[in-house]
């Protein structure tokens, strides 16, 4: 199929559990990608190199960049924007996996949205315990276009954005205003990606990456195999770990107890 005129922006560190799946789920559909590794100590770099070697028809820039603190992530993101030649850019973290159906539905919108559209808001399904379950909507706290829930911006028109704030809470701004707040320049898409942010993302026993989110206990909402991104079940090199194992019984038990307590104490 014809590639979409989009450049993927990815910055990772210690993401060897999911980074191959994340990139493999998106790269076949776009023209280019700019990927930075910021000092991984696990197999992240090897996973990325293996994928690059086998992906065809995508212009990929992969660099290993050393950074000393999370403030430098924003500078790397601005650098990626300046290097982008396509009219659209796509933000992809190393723990975000798309199904082709959801991704194509999102990317198709670049042909349809008004010219004043800066970005497209989409949903997320945040995994709990394993890839087969995700957090219910009331857990989501992000606000876009008057909606509160599990939302994010991943597809953006290429303009002269600036980054403000410190990773993982940095914000893309345009003419001094956070893009998240520019409702008249946003379009909502009822598409979603699988977000493994609450799962273990590295094979390392101790993870030195900035901005890791804590493990969350909740029974969650179950998904069937046809709902999940197909890349999770495709053939893969021996280097790439399988991530389809079901969560242990101990997690199930603890999550049920936590959900009961949470129902009586919703603010805790």
C-alpha positions in Angstrom: 0.0 0.0 0.0 1.0 3.6 -0.5 2.9 5.1 2.4 1.3 8.0 4.4 3.3 11.2 4.3 4.2 10.9 8.0 7.4 10.8 10.0 7.5 8.8 13.2 9.2 10.4 16.2 10.5 7.9 18.8 12.7 8.4 21.8 13.5 5.4 24.0 15.6 4.0 26.8 15.4 0.4 28.1 12.4 -0.7 26.1 13.4 -4.1 24.9 10.1 -5.8 25.9 7.9 -3.8 23.5 9.9 -1.5 21.3 10.1 -4.0 18.4 6.3 -4.4 18.4 5.7 -0.7 18.7 7.8 0.2 15.7 6.8 -2.9 13.7 3.1 -1.9 14.1 3.6 1.6 12.6 6.7 1.8 10.3 5.2 -0.2 7.4 2.6 2.5 6.9 4.7 5.7 6.9 7.4 7.3 4.8 10.0 7.9 7.4 11.1 7.7 11.0 13.5 9.4 13.4 14.5 7.2 16.3 16.7 8.1 19.2 18.0 5.8 21.9 19.2 7.7 25.0 21.4 5.2 26.6 19.7 1.8 26.8 21.5 -0.9 28.8 19.2 -3.8 27.8 18.6 -5.1 24.3 16.6 -2.1 23.0 19.3 -1.1 20.5 19.6 -4.6 19.1 15.8 -4.9 18.8 15.7 -1.7 16.8 18.6 -2.6 14.6 17.1 -6.0 13.8 13.8 -4.3 12.8 15.5 -1.6 10.6 17.4 -4.3 8.8 14.2 -6.0 7.8 11.9 -3.0 7.2 11.7 -1.9 3.5 10.6 1.3 1.9 10.9 3.6 5.0 13.5 6.3 5.4 14.8 5.6 8.9 17.3 7.7 10.9 18.5 5.9 14.1 20.9 7.6 16.5 22.2 6.8 19.9 22.2 10.0 22.0 23.6 10.4 25.5 21.6 12.6 27.8 22.2 13.4 31.5 18.7 14.5 32.7 15.0 14.4 31.6 15.1 18.1 30.6 17.2 17.1 27.5 14.4 15.0 26.1 12.5 18.2 25.0 15.5 19.3 23.1 15.7 16.0 21.3 12.0 16.3 20.4 12.5 19.8 18.9 15.5 18.4 17.0 13.3 15.7 15.5 10.7 18.4 14.5 13.4 20.4 12.6 14.6 17.2 10.8 11.1 16.3 9.7 10.3 16.8 6.0 6.8 15.2 5.7 3.7 17.4 6.4 2.7 15.2 9.4 4.6 13.7 12.3 3.6 10.8 14.5 4.7 10.4 18.2 5.4 6.8 19.1 6.8 5.7 22.4 8.5 2.3 22.9 5.5 0.9 24.7 2.7 1.9 22.3 1.4 -0.8 19.9 -1.1 -0.2 17.1 -3.4 -2.5 15.2 -3.3 -1.9 11.5 -7.1 -1.2 11.5 -6.9 1.5 14.2 -3.7 3.0 12.7 -5.0 3.3 9.1 -8.3 4.8 10.4 -6.3 7.5 12.2 -3.8 8.1 9.3 -6.6 8.4 6.8 -7.8 11.6 8.6 -4.9 13.6 7.3 -6.6 13.6 3.9 -9.9 14.8 5.4 -9.3 17.3 8.3 -9.5 21.0 7.8 -6.3 22.9 7.0 -6.3 24.6 10.4 -6.1 21.2 12.2 -2.9 20.9 14.1 -3.4 17.5 15.8 -5.7 14.6 16.1 -6.8 13.3 19.5 -7.1 9.5 19.9 -7.9 7.0 22.7 -5.5 4.7 24.6 -6.0 1.3 26.2 -3.6 1.2 29.1 -2.7 -2.4 30.0 -3.0 -3.8 33.5 -1.3 -7.0 34.5 -0.9 -8.2 30.9 -1.7 -7.2 27.3 -5.1 -8.8 27.5 -6.7 -6.3 30.0 -6.9 -2.5 30.1 -8.0 0.1 32.6 -11.6 1.3 32.5 -12.4 4.8 31.3 -12.8 6.4 34.8 -9.1 5.8 35.4 -8.3 8.3 32.6 -7.4 11.8 33.7 -6.4 13.5 30.5 -8.6 16.3 29.2 -9.0 17.1 25.5 -11.9 19.0 23.8 -14.0 18.8 26.9 -13.5 15.0 27.2 -11.8 13.4 30.2 -10.4 9.9 29.9 -7.7 7.9 28.3 -6.8 10.2 25.5 -3.6 11.4 23.8 -2.3 13.1 20.7 -0.1 11.1 18.5 -0.7 12.5 14.9 0.3 16.1 14.4 0.7 18.5 11.5 4.4 19.6 11.1 4.6 23.2 12.2 7.1 25.1 14.4 6.3 23.6 17.8 8.2 24.3 20.9 8.5 22.0 23.9 7.8 23.2 27.4 8.1 21.3 30.7 10.2 18.3 31.7 9.8 14.7 30.5 7.5 12.8 31.0 5.2 15.9 31.4 6.5 18.0 28.5 4.0 19.8 26.3 4.0 20.7 22.7 3.2 24.4 22.2 2.3 26.4 19.1 2.7 30.2 19.2 3.0 30.1 23.0 -0.1 27.9 23.6 -0.2 24.2 24.6 -1.6 22.3 21.6 -3.7 20.3 24.0 -5.7 23.4 24.8 -6.3 24.6 21.2 -9.7 23.0 20.8 -10.4 24.8 17.5 -7.3 23.2 16.0 -8.0 19.6 17.2 -10.0 16.8 15.7 -11.2 13.7 17.7 -10.7 10.2 16.3 -12.3 7.2 18.0 -9.3 5.1 17.4 -6.9 3.6 20.1 -3.5 2.1 20.6 -2.4 -0.4 23.2 -0.3 1.3 25.9 2.0 -1.0 28.0 3.0 1.9 30.3 2.1 0.0 33.5 3.8 -3.3 32.4 7.5 -4.1 32.7 9.1 -2.6 29.6 12.7 -3.8 30.1 14.4 -7.1 30.8 16.7 -5.4 33.3 16.1 -6.1 37.0 16.7 -2.4 37.8 15.6 0.2 35.3 17.4 3.5 35.1 15.1 5.2 32.5 13.4 8.5 33.3 9.7 8.8 33.9 8.6 5.2 34.4 5.0 4.8 35.5 4.2 2.6 38.5 2.5 -0.8 38.3 -1.3 -0.6 38.7 -3.6 -3.2 40.1 -7.1 -3.5 38.6 -9.1 -6.3 37.2 -9.6 -4.2 34.1 -11.5 -4.9 30.9 -10.7 -8.1 29.1 -9.9 -8.2 25.3 -10.0 -11.1 22.9 -7.2 -11.9 20.5 -9.0 -10.3 17.4 -9.1 -7.0 19.3 -5.4 -6.8 20.0 -2.7 -5.5 17.6 -1.9 -8.4 15.2 1.9 -7.7 15.4 1.8 -9.2 18.9 1.1 -12.6 17.4 3.2 -12.5 14.2 6.5 -14.3 13.7 9.4 -12.5 15.2 13.2 -13.0 15.6 14.5 -15.1 18.5 15.9 -11.8 20.0 12.4 -10.5 20.5 10.5 -11.6 23.7 7.0 -12.9 23.6 4.6 -10.6 25.5 1.4 -12.6 25.2 1.6 -14.5 28.6 -1.4 -14.1 30.8 -1.0 -12.3 34.1 -0.4 -14.5 37.2 -3.1 -15.6 39.6 -1.5 -13.5 42.4 -2.1 -10.4 40.3 -5.8 -11.4 39.7 -6.3 -11.9 43.4 -4.7 -8.6 44.5 -6.4 -6.6 41.7 -9.9 -7.9 42.8 -9.2 -6.8 46.4 -7.9 -3.4 45.3 -10.9 -2.9 43.0 -13.2 -3.6 46.0 -11.4 -1.2 48.2 -11.3 1.4 45.4 -15.1 1.2 45.0 -15.5 2.3 48.6 -12.7 4.8 48.6 -12.7 6.2 45.0 -10.3 9.0 45.8 -7.6 6.9 47.2 
